Amino acid sequence: MLDRLWQPGIVLIALILAIPIFTVAGFLFQPSEDIWQHLLDTVLIDYISNSLLLMVGVGLGTFSIGVTCAWLTSVCQFPGKRVFVWALLLPLAMPAYIIAYTYTGMFDFAGPVQTAIREWTGWGYGDYFFPEIRSIGGAIAMFSFVLFPYVYLLARAAFLDQSVCVIEVSRTLGCNLWASFYRVALPLARPAIVAGMSLALMETLADYGTVSYFGIGVFTTGIFRTWFGLGDSAAAAKLAAILLLFVFTLVLVERASRRKAQYHHATNRYQQLPQYQLTGMKAWIACFACLMPLLFGFILPAVQLGFWAVDTYAEMVDESFVRLTLHTILLGLSASVLAVLLALLLAYGKRVIASKPVIASVRIVATGYAIPGTVVAVGVIIPFAWLDNTIDSFMREQFDISTGLILSGSLFAVMFAYMVRFLAVSIQSVEAGLGKIKPSMDEAARSLGYKPSHILLKVHLPLMKGSVLTALLIVFVDVMKELPATLILRPFNFNTLAVRAFELASDERLADSSTAALMIVAAGLIPVILLSKSISVSRAGS
Amino acid sequence: MSGYYSSVSTVLLLLTLSFNSIAEEVNVYSARKENLIKPLLDKFSAETGIKTNLITAKADKLLTRMVNEGRNTPADLFITTDAGRLDRAKRAGVLQKIESPVIDKAVPAHLRDVDGQWVGLSQRARVIFYARDRVKPGELSTYEDLADPKWKKRICIRGSSNIYNQSMVASMIAVKGEAETLQWAKALVTNLARKPKGGDRDQIKAAAAGQCDIAIANTYYYGKMLDSKKDVKQVEAANKMAVLWPNQNDRGAHINVSGVGVSKHSKNKDNAVRLIEYMLSAESQAWYASVNYEYPVVADVPASELVASWGEFKSDAINLSRLGELNAQAVKIMDRAGWQ
């Protein structure tokens, strides 16, 4: 019974979750000739080139930092490694816009660092070179610092899961450590690395807070400007459509380059991965390579926030602060559980059924991550309000009672937007976990008489516990940081930490926002530490 | 099975009915941030017993929500931080005429909608700041002067996506027309010391630090900097800069308001009007304006001591509804001028 409902069920869930995307796409058909022409003539080229530049930069940044750290902490021994293993996940808890504000506060021309340089040397404006934080290069750095953990996380899990035999075989065939990384481990970990990078890039494309503060014209800033400043929703939707085109191209390029290669485990005989003891200079280089991203992505901004918080927390922490912390954590917990349940349903359905409609459905749902939160929010408001008003009209006519708004302005609407936005994250992670399980396992279980739903519970879930936990925790951290959709969809008198931090920071009250920002980080710490534990124990056989 | 469904739907129905039948309250959709409005709402509740409920977000998004919620919207009041958005709400048909002699008497006509659909609550001016040690007060006196080639690479201003810049350019279109405004914007862009970035406060700081000599910003950011007790550096930076009231011999300095409108489908209209009247009382006005270093809209309420110390000025008396009408045109001109 359950198995027969699976396909229509998946398609239905995907369709419902795609409603916001379709709603926004619907604006495409409204006329907007002159505004669109105006955009083509003036700013569109900038939006495209800036977005591309940002993607290439963040792609390279997250790849090099994430993979280097993952490989070093997976197979090498060096000073501080035990701490780096979990600490490298900490930047994930830092919202990009918060570190953007923080770094600007520190390193801007008028900030303390440059002011000190000028006082010390007597130089003035233009007399010396200092990298400009609020530039496209600065934005690439900000995103790379806080988003590399996606790549690190998934790559490390993949490295740890690789059968030790392949590494050993490569070594006996004459590969040195570098060669076995480059020729064996890296290609095998490729799906995981690509999944991590695509999460990082999608989050970059959807960002608004950082790029608007840095004054960089990209698709998100263009969408808002066109929608609200020029008052043209159709032209804005066209921009959003091009943004989606970017995402689809990203997905297609990776699939084309992978062709038909599949990456499963060659064997299930596991041993402890060999650990290479690095000594002398090499050890210190490894330590340095792991320390830098941690320093810039977490320690430096956290210390700065800490200093500010010491000054301001007395005014900022009150009863309502405690309440909003609880709200935020509860919201994060429920959203992450729901997202993982849906991801299991969808990803596993895709594995079992693999029919065209199912694959297409999962793909559509997974694009939500790249859509800016505000666009998703507007895509939720319109259909929900329509439904509420239709029900209300019907009830008024039939029974002369008004049901008012049922879904609009409810936590359900907020939760729905989170699913549209973050389901991609949990699906990526769950799919990565499922992908590592050889189809022959399914076949064996089926030949033993198990139904697909039983195989999921009895065979797959225990094998992919690590991936499921990863999905839970990433969605949790993402929801903690989520801003625009929460801001606009929330019910009366409902506040979250991110809303509080952003309202103060965007009012240029950095010091006052630091307590809420630190609280987001602190609440994100616990899951991050749990997460690192879960990866360590996720190695089958250990 | 069907019994189960019917009992669930009964419960749902009861729930929704009970949600709709709470008495004595007023619901506020506010683009003014929580910490700049909530204390006043709490005080109103304490004095009147009327419960206030609040959502804050960007004005355009709140407006989108109100439009779509239609006749069932819970919103009674819509508060924004600029007149352009109030005008947008009016034209979207989600506001209604505010009928209150108290309000009409308290607020000057140019700070109210021509059809009485919204009313200003506080005023802010967008002015020119100059570095005391590098610019002499007589060197410029108008927004138009900013286009003078002698300011090449000497001006700081934030990006064109910002509504305050959009409104300022709109006010220029209203007097000078499109072609002349475009010329002005192009010249201004070549005079910029750096690509537009950051907020208003950033521009003042950059000028104080020597990256440029002139900054354009709203007055209240200057007030916040002067009064940031814990950050000596900010106070020092602000003290290096001085306020120049532009266009005092013609139209006056560009001003904008934070303001409020009553939702067309308000279910607590009396309470909503009562809250507006409360916000326009002398005591609330003094608080509401001073908490954000703004100017009260009610004539006989004085500005805070700090704000008053910048001197009296003549403000542009254009009806603020016009700025909303010209907003899209302003954005286009800025795009064409290459103002990022």
Interface residues (C-beta under 8 A of the other chain):
Chain A: H38 L39 T42 V43 T104 D108 F109 A110 P112 Q114 T115 R118 G124 Y125 R134 S135 S212 Y213 F214 G215 G217 T221 F224 R225 W227 F228 G229 L230 G231 D232 D311 T312 T374 A377 V378 I381 I382 A385 W386 D388 N389 D392 I401 S402 T403 G404 L405 I406 S408 G409 P484 L487 I488 R490 P491 F492 N493 F494 N495 V499 R500 E503 L504 S506 D507 E508 R509 A511
Chain B: L12 L13 T16 L17 F19 N20 N27 K33 E34 N35 N53 L54 I55 T56 A57 K58 D60 K61 L62 T64 R65 N68 E69 G70 R71 N72 T73 P74 R88 R158 G159 S161 I163 Q166 K195 P196 K197 G198 G199 D200 R201 D202 K205 A206 A208 A209 G210 Q211 Y221 K224 K230 D231 K233 A237 N327 A328 V331 K332 D335 R336 Q340
